[in-house]
């Protein structure tokens, strides 16, 4: 399978998870930077001035969105860097999801699945060219 151009399903699913993470980070970053609070009507438009924490968190989320976009590109071009980054970031996300328990269960499940998929035999042979 490593010599053929066919991408394994495990790689496609991992890429889908990374796309979801990128979109979620971009959206959350925009919400935090603009301090959109739909349930609080501080101004007529629903916007308020972001606090420093919201601003830094929002900018960080947007940066992570760009990192995830780069990881997707690397993954789809069979880069070994993507394999390492996905494994590392997923492990970190798993650890942080434990702090948000029970709300972190979805994050925990998605990241465990991503690690399982990226470490599958077909994914390893496709990325690492074995």
Residue pairs with C-beta under 8 A, 6 or more apart in sequence:
1 8
1 122
1 125
1 126
2 125
2 126
2 128
2 129
2 130
7 76
7 126
8 120
8 122
8 123
8 126
9 122
10 117
10 118
10 120
10 122
10 123
11 75
11 76
11 117
11 118
11 122
11 123
11 126
11 127
13 113
13 117
14 75
14 86
14 114
14 117
14 118
14 123
15 72
15 75
15 76
17 110
17 113
17 114
17 117
18 68
18 71
18 72
18 75
18 86
18 114
19 68
19 72
20 110
21 64
21 68
22 65
22 68
22 69
22 72
23 65
25 61
25 62
25 64
25 65
25 68
26 61
26 62
26 65
28 58
28 61
29 57
29 58
29 59
29 60
29 61
29 62
29 63
29 64
29 65
30 36
30 58
30 62
31 58
32 50
32 54
32 55
32 57
32 58
32 61
33 50
33 54
33 55
33 58
33 59
33 62
34 47
34 50
34 58
35 47
35 48
35 49
35 50
35 51
35 54
36 46
36 47
37 46
37 47
37 48
38 46
40 46
40 48
42 48
50 58
71 82
71 85
71 86
71 89
74 81
74 82
74 85
75 82
75 83
75 86
75 127
78 126
78 127
78 129
79 127
80 127
80 128
82 127
83 118
83 123
83 124
83 127
83 128
86 114
86 115
86 118
87 115
87 118
87 119
90 111
90 112
90 114
90 115
90 118
91 111
91 115
93 107
93 111
94 107
94 108
94 111
94 112
94 115
96 104
96 107
97 104
97 105
97 107
97 108
97 111
98 104
98 108
100 107
117 123
118 127
124 130
